[in-house]
Amino acid sequence: MHPSIHMQFLSQLKAGQRAVISAIEAEDTLFHRLTALGFRVGKPLSIMRRASFNGPIHVRLGTTDVILRVTEADRIQINAI
């Protein structure tokens, strides 16, 4: 049994929260797309907006803004800061 390990995903953050990417667990196509957009382990990000009814998430990585589906954000593990 693992000691209290609590993984947090990008999809769980609320607007205004900040985090650092700790892992990206996605199939090759999505992994390459996310890295091309600037998502990399160790990179800080912030949630700008969340659409209602489980809609897309507006993420800022440095000076780049990206809109992600919740299913894509579910593949990105983070540490909130």
JOHUKA-V41135 format. One record per residue. N is the residue number from 1. PHI is phi in whole degrees, 0 to 359 (* if undefined). PSI is psi as a letter, one per 20 degrees, with the letter a starting at -180 (none if undefined). D_CENTER is the distance of its C-alpha to the mean C-alpha in Angstrom with 2 decimals. Layout:
N:PHI:PSI:D_CENTER, N:PHI:PSI:D_CENTER
This chain:
1:*:p:27.07, 2:278:q:24.07, 3:295:q:24.20, 4:331:n:21.80, 5:263:p:18.47, 6:238:o:15.66, 7:277:q:12.29, 8:238:q:9.46, 9:245:q:6.31, 10:306:h:3.39, 11:296:i:6.26, 12:270:i:8.68, 13:283:q:8.37, 14:256:r:11.19, 15:305:p:12.18, 16:95:i:13.24, 17:280:q:11.17, 18:240:q:10.00, 19:200:r:8.31, 20:239:p:8.61, 21:290:p:6.84, 22:252:h:9.44, 23:193:q:9.33, 24:235:o:8.49, 25:250:n:10.82, 26:218:q:11.78, 27:295:r:15.22, 28:310:g:16.61, 29:300:g:16.42, 30:293:h:12.74, 31:302:g:12.10, 32:294:h:14.50, 33:296:g:13.18, 34:296:g:9.65, 35:293:h:11.66, 36:295:h:14.11, 37:278:i:11.76, 38:109:j:11.05, 39:281:o:7.92, 40:218:q:9.93, 41:302:p:10.42, 42:92:i:11.68, 43:276:p:10.25, 44:282:q:9.77, 45:211:r:7.84, 46:220:q:8.82, 47:268:o:8.62, 48:273:g:11.85, 49:210:q:12.69, 50:231:p:12.22, 51:284:q:14.91, 52:289:r:17.35, 53:55:l:18.04, 54:62:k:14.58, 55:281:a:14.26, 56:295:r:11.59, 57:244:p:8.95, 58:267:o:9.91, 59:246:p:7.63, 60:247:p:9.91, 61:244:n:9.92, 62:65:d:13.50, 63:258:j:15.69, 64:257:p:13.61, 65:255:p:12.27, 66:227:q:10.28, 67:254:p:10.40, 68:242:q:8.34, 69:288:q:10.04, 70:300:h:9.09, 71:297:h:10.23, 72:285:g:7.87, 73:296:h:4.71, 74:294:i:7.18, 75:269:i:7.41, 76:251:o:4.60, 77:274:q:6.51, 78:224:r:6.58, 79:241:o:9.85, 80:295:q:10.44, 81:235:none:13.05
